[in-house]
Amino acid sequence: MAQTNVSFEMNEKLRDQMEEICDELGMDLEDAFKLFAKKMVNEQQIPFEVTVNDIPNDDADEKVVRFVKISAVVAAVAAAVSLVIHLFRKLR
């Protein structure tokens, strides 16, 4: 399979912390990012819950922040609709 190079910037402290955890798990950063990519493709979504608190302030990309905020609103609306349906069924 053809290989490609992916390059991006991230906070140095965050990278160092991630690298330390990867070392403890017996992998390197490249392995961790490949694992994340495969899991994301397999699940067709981000394979874990993401909140605004997960985004480092100095790396906050507007698109990511907007995505997280929209996801939070959608989740709140879905919860509200579910509650209304549940209450409606109880009243019947």
C-alpha positions as CSV (number, residue, x, y, z in Angstrom):
1,M,0.0,0.0,0.0
2,A,1.3,3.5,-0.9
3,Q,2.5,5.6,2.0
4,T,2.1,9.3,2.5
5,N,3.6,11.8,4.9
6,V,1.4,13.8,7.2
7,S,2.8,16.9,9.0
8,F,1.2,19.3,11.5
9,E,2.1,21.5,14.4
10,M,1.1,20.9,18.0
11,N,1.9,22.2,21.4
12,E,5.4,21.0,22.5
13,K,4.3,20.2,26.1
14,L,1.3,18.3,24.8
15,R,3.5,16.3,22.4
16,D,6.0,15.6,25.2
17,Q,3.2,14.3,27.5
18,M,1.8,12.2,24.7
19,E,5.2,10.8,23.8
20,E,5.7,9.8,27.5
21,I,2.4,7.9,27.5
22,C,3.3,6.3,24.2
23,D,6.6,5.1,25.6
24,E,4.8,3.5,28.5
25,L,2.5,1.7,26.1
26,G,5.4,0.5,23.9
27,M,4.6,2.6,20.9
28,D,5.8,5.9,19.3
29,L,3.8,8.9,18.2
30,E,3.5,7.6,14.7
31,D,2.0,4.4,15.9
32,A,-0.5,6.3,18.1
33,F,-1.6,8.5,15.3
34,K,-2.0,5.6,12.9
35,L,-4.0,3.8,15.5
36,F,-6.3,6.8,15.9
37,A,-6.7,7.1,12.1
38,K,-7.6,3.4,11.7
39,K,-10.1,3.6,14.6
40,M,-11.7,6.7,13.3
41,V,-12.1,5.1,9.8
42,N,-13.5,1.9,11.3
43,E,-16.0,3.8,13.5
44,Q,-16.7,6.6,10.9
45,Q,-16.5,9.1,13.7
46,I,-14.1,10.4,16.4
47,P,-13.7,7.3,18.5
48,F,-14.2,9.1,21.8
49,E,-16.2,12.0,23.3
50,V,-14.7,15.4,22.7
51,T,-15.5,18.6,24.7
52,V,-14.3,22.1,24.5
53,N,-12.1,21.4,27.6
54,D,-10.2,18.9,25.5
55,I,-8.9,21.5,23.1
56,P,-5.6,23.1,24.2
57,N,-6.1,26.9,24.3
58,D,-3.0,27.7,22.3
59,D,-3.9,25.2,19.6
60,A,-7.6,26.0,19.4
61,D,-8.5,25.9,15.7
62,E,-11.7,27.7,14.9
63,K,-13.1,24.7,12.9
64,V,-12.5,22.3,15.8
65,V,-14.0,24.6,18.4
66,R,-17.0,25.2,16.1
67,F,-17.4,21.4,15.6
68,V,-17.3,20.7,19.3
69,K,-19.8,23.4,20.1
70,I,-22.2,22.2,17.3
71,S,-21.8,18.6,18.6
72,A,-22.7,19.8,22.1
73,V,-25.8,21.6,20.9
74,V,-26.9,18.6,18.8
75,A,-26.4,16.3,21.8
76,A,-28.4,18.7,24.0
77,V,-31.2,18.9,21.5
78,A,-31.3,15.1,21.1
79,A,-31.5,14.7,24.9
80,A,-34.3,17.3,25.1
81,V,-36.2,15.6,22.3
82,S,-35.7,12.2,24.0
83,L,-37.0,13.6,27.3
84,V,-40.1,15.1,25.6
85,I,-40.9,11.8,23.8
86,H,-40.5,9.9,27.1
87,L,-42.8,12.4,28.9
88,F,-45.3,12.3,26.1
89,R,-45.4,8.5,26.2
90,K,-45.9,8.5,30.0
91,L,-48.9,10.9,29.6
92,R,-50.6,8.6,27.1
